[in-house]
Amino acid sequence: MDNKALAIISYITIIGWVIALILDTKKDPLVRYHLRQYLMIFLVGLVLGFIPIIGWILNIVVLVFWIMGLIYAIQGQKKAVPILGDLAQKHFTFI
């Protein structure tokens, strides 16, 4: 599977993320970048889902970030989504 396809798969669901993580045996920088970014988007969305009203509204912003990240993966770009992208690259270095 090509690296761009793995980057795209990592955004589909958390199961897609796990599949992309397992299939990225060459540890491609593009795939790893999008793996980290989606993990941050997923975790923030999960936490915000438990906060009534305000969290639910902020989840719309997280949805927009997810769409942006998916578009960047489709284009093959290593471009960070606002706020969360840089945090992901800084804190998820283990991926």
N, C-alpha and C positions, 0 to 999 in steps of 0.2 A: 504494500500500500504506500502511496506517495505521502510525503510529509504534509502537504497542503490538505489532503483528505483527512489525515489524522487530526490536524488542527481544527478542522470543521467538525469532525465527529466529537471532539472533546466538548463542544458546546451543546450538543443535542440533548443529552440527559446526564445524570450522574453515572448511569451505566455506560453511556458512550464515553464519558470521561475516563472511567476505569479501563475500558477497552483501548482507548488511545494511549493511556499510560502503559499498559502491558505491551502493546504492539510497537511502541516507540523504543525499539532495542538499540538504535543508533544514538539515542539521546539528542535528537535534532533540536537546535536552539529555537526554531519557530514553533515546533510542537510544544516544547517545554514552556515557552513563553505563554502560549494560549492555555495550557493546562493550569498554570499558576493563576492566570487571570480569571478563568472560569471558576476555579475553586473559591476564589475570593468573592466573586459575584454570587455564587451558590450559597456560601455561608452567610453572607450579609442578608440575602433574601430570606434565608431560613430563620435567622434571628428576628428580622423585622416582621415576619409573619406572625410571631407571637405577641407583638405589641398592638393592642387594639387601636383602631382608627388611624392614628398618625403613622404607625408602622405599615399599615395596609396601603396608605397613600404613598409612602416612600417606596413601597415595593413597585410602584409604577415606574419610578426612576430607575430602580434596579432592572426592571424589564427593558427599559431603553438602553441601559448599559450592556445588557445581554445581547440585544440586537446589534448594537455597535460592535461588540467583540466578535460576534458571528460574521458580520460584514467584513471586518478587518481580516479574519481568518480566511474568508472566501477570496479576498483580494491578495492573500499571502503577505500581509503587512504585519510587522511587529510594532503595532501602535497601541498605546495604553488607553483604556477607557478613563474618563475623568475620575479622579479621586481614588477609586479602587484599584486601577491598573498599576499605579506606582507602588501602592501598599503591597499588592500581591507579589511584585517582583522583589520587594525588600524583605518580606516576611516568610515567603514560601520557598526559600532557597534549597530545601531538601528535595524538591521535585526537579 
